[in-house]
Amino acid sequence: MLRTIEGIYKNGKIELAETPQGITESRVFVTFLETKAMTWPETIMQHQGVVESIIFESYRDELLPPNEIHL
């Protein structure tokens, strides 16, 4: 049975986010994922939004998600 458990590699050790149940010994594969940035890029932080206009307002209903159908 294959099972994936999240963990962190730190100081030469792997710390699992949870203890796998029902496994006392097993072969494993470890894949190191690319580290994601912990902060937003500066261009996103400086974004001031867009100015609403009559053209934008005319499309507002098309931008809304569809209404859910209640049965």
Beta strands, then each sheet from edge to edge (+ up, - down):
strand 1: 7-10
strand 2: 13-16
sheet 1: 1+ 2-
end
